[in-house]
Amino acid sequence: MILNASGCLDALEAPEVARALDVFVTKTVTPQPREGNRPVRIAETEAGMLNSIGLENPGIDALLADKLPRLAELGVPLWVSVGGFAASDYAELCAALDDRPEVTAIELNLSCPNVEEAPESASDIVTAARPQTRKTLYAKLSPAATDLEETARAVQSAGADGLTLVNTMRGLALDERTLQPRLGRETGGYSGPGLKPIALAAVFQCYRATGMPIVGIGGISTGRDVLDFLASGASSIALGTILFADPDAPGRVRRELAEELASHGLSSAEAATGLAHSSGPVIVA
């Protein structure tokens, strides 16, 4: 299953790209509207990009009244990414989305590097959110967690149905002339090819620790990248930074993945999931 990483695609501006996905994930919504961080908020790097958007969004009321009905018209299953600054924020958002038939799952953004985090732990937030919704809950975690495997086990015990791995990591870019930070907030979330080995390790570790369904994210731009994530334990993947450079990536990646699977004698993407944890390698003919 191919998704977009939250915040990396405006489905209403590029509906044809959204329809090429199996699931569209909204930009993170918070209880109240947010203007986001001060500019500059995006900076390209040698291998990827930094962003410091700061969860800019219209708030949950505007999402429910206006944007969600329009997104539903695309005919693509919708996941809503939710964020906040306390466990009660997440609980409020899940309750507001529970009765909306347009929403198939909720992604708890527990790891945005561009805003102040909630004081509660990831498991505390899942514990607060779980009773408020019957919908599938995915917990989006940071690769910078002190003990990612333990965090994954904790959110699983708290009621999460799956994991999204990983969010961006904090990075810095300096202006070549002034040697000052290029982003208005100085640091931002790094995404791009350099994130792939870190994300693969997170998927590998958390799959081994929990066996949960995992959406793998981080530096994916080719079918081979997807195969690596599947073998590490992901059951789905999300395209992020690549969508800015190549809007046709969903279709291209599908074709490339089919070729990779065939070359490894694998009948389906499901057959590849977790192969890195088996005793023997898959031989490419």
N, C-alpha and C positions, 0 to 999 in steps of 0.2 A: 504494500500500500504506500503510495507516494503522497505526502502532504507538503505544504509550505511551512517554513519556520515562521512563527508569529512575528508580524511586523515587516516581513520581507516581500509582501505582495499586497497591493490594493486591488481587491477583486472587482470592485465597482468601476475602477479605471481600466482594468485589464481583464474583462470577463472571460475572454478566450483562453487566457493563461490559467485562470482559476478552474475552468471547465476541463482542462487537461489533467487536473489533479484528481485523486481519489477522495480527498478531504481538503476543505479549505479551513485554515485556522485563522481566526481574527487577530487583529492587533490587541494587545492586552488592554482590558477595560478595568477601571477603578470605580469605586462608589461615586465619587464626585469628578467633574471635569478637571483635566489637568492641561496646562499650557506646555508642559515639558521644560527641558533645560534650556538655558540661554545658548544662542548660536556662538560659534560654529558647532554643528552637531554631527557632522559626518566628515571623515577624513580617510582618503585612500592610503594604503600602505604598500610596501613592496610586494606583499603576498596577502591581499585581503583588504579589510577595511576596519575602521573604528567607528562606532556610533555612540552618541550620547543623547538620544532622543528624550529620555526621561519619562517614559510612559505617557506621552501626549495622547489624549483621547477625550471624547465628548462626555464621558460618564455613562453609567449603566442606564439611566432613564432614557437618554437620547439613543443609545444602542437599541434598547427594546422597542422604542416608539418608531424609529426611523430606519436605522441601518440594518437591523436584523431581518425585517420583512423584505427589504430589497436584496439582501444577500441570499435569502431563501429562494428567490426567483431564478437564481443561477442554476438550480437543480443539482447542486453539489452538497453532499453531507457537510454540516458545519460543526466545528469545534470552537468554543469560545475560550480564549485565554483570559484569565482573571488575575488581578494583582491588588496589593494593598499594603498597608503599613501597620496592620495588627491582624491577629487571627479573626477578630470579629468582622473585619472588612471582607475576608474571603467567605465567611459564613453568610454574610448578607448577600453577596453576589451570587453564591450558589443557590440560595433560596429564591432570589429573583429570577434565576434562569430555569428553575426546576420544572415549571409548568409550560415552558416554551417548546412546542413540538419541533421547531426548526433546529433545535440544538441536539446533537447526538452525543456530545461529550464535552466535558469542561477540563481545561488544562490549568492547573494551579501554577502560576509563575512564581516560584519560590526563590528565584536566584538572579534577579535583575541587578547588574553591577552599577547601574547609573542612577539609582535612588537609594534612600535610606531603607534598610530592611526592617521587617517586623521584628519586634523583640522576641517573639516566640520562636521555638524551633520548628523545623519543617514538619515533624510529626505532630506537634501541637496544632499547627494550622490545618493539617489534614483531619485531625481529630475534631476540630471545630467545624470544618466544612462538610464532613461526611454525612452527618444526620440531616443536613439541609437539602440534600438532593438525592434523587434516585438515579441520576445520570452517571455514566462512566466518568471516573476521575483519574486524570493523569497528573503526576507530580513532576514538574520540570526542575531539575536539580543542576547545581553548579559543579563543574569539575574541580573547583577550588575548595570543596568541602574537606574538612580535616580528615574525616573517615567516611568516604562516599559509600562504601559497602554497608556500613552500619546505618547511615542515613537512609539508604534504600530499604533496608530491612525494617527500619522504624516507620517509614511512611507506609510500607506494606502492611504492617501490623495495625496501623491507624486507620486503614480502610482504603488506601489508594488501589486502583485497579491496574495501573500501569505507570511507566516512567517515561519521561522525555529527557534524553541525554544527548547533548549537553547544552546549557546556555553559553553565552559568550564569556570570555575571560577578560579581566581588566587589563588594558594596555595603554601605552602612551606614544604619541608621535610628535616630533618637534619640527617647527618651521626651519627650513634649510638656511634661511637668511638671518632670522632673528634669534633662533635657538629657543624660542618660546613654545609652549604647548599649542598645538594646532586646534584643539577643541576648546570651546568656551568653558567647559567644566574640567579642563585639563586632561583627565583620563576618560576612557570610554571602553565599551565592550568590543573586544576583538573577535572577528569572524573571518573565515577564509581558509585556504588550504592548510596553513600552519596549525589549525585547530584539529585536523583529522586524527593524528596519532593520539592526542589527548582524549578526544571523544571516543575513539576505538577502545582505549584502555578502560574508560568509564563504562561503556556498554559491556565489555568483556567481564569486568569485575562484578557489575550489578546483576548481569544475567546469571552468573555463577552463584551469586549470593542469594538471589530471590526467585529466579525462573519466571519473573513477571514479563508481560508484554512490554516491549521497549520500542519507542520511536527514536531512532538514531539521527543525530544532527551534528554537523561539524565538518566543513570542508568538502562536502559531497558535490562533485561536478560531473562525474562519469558513471557509467554502468559498473566499472570495476570498483569504484568507491562504494557503490551500493552493495556489491557482493561482499566486500570486506566487512561492512557493517552487519550484514545478515549473518555471515559466518561467526562474527563476534558475539551475536546473540540478539540483534535487533529483529523485530518482526515487521517493522515499517521504517521508512526513512522520511526525512523532511529536507527539502531544498531551501537554502537560505541565500547567501551572498551571490551564488551563481545566477539567481533570477534577475538581479540587477543588470548583469552583463548579457545574459542569454535567456530571453523570455521563452524560447522554444525548448528549454532544458527538460521539462517533464517528458515530452514525447521522445526526444533524443536519448535521454537516460533509460527510458523503458526499452528502446530498441537495443541499446548497448548492453543492458542487463540480460536481455533474452539471449544475445550472442555469448555473453560470459557464462550463463547457465548451461547453454548447449555445449560449450567447449569443455566444461567440467563434468558433463554427463549428468546434469541435474535436471529433473523434470519440471521443477517449479521453484519460485522464491522460497516457499515454505520448506522445501527440501534442503535449502542452504542454511537455514537458521540454526545457529549453534554449532556449525561444523568445526569451528576452531577449538571447540572443547572436546572433540572426539579424539580417539587415540591415533588415527591414521590420516595422512593428508589426502586430499582429492587430487588425482593426477590429471593434468591437462594433456589431452592427446596431441 
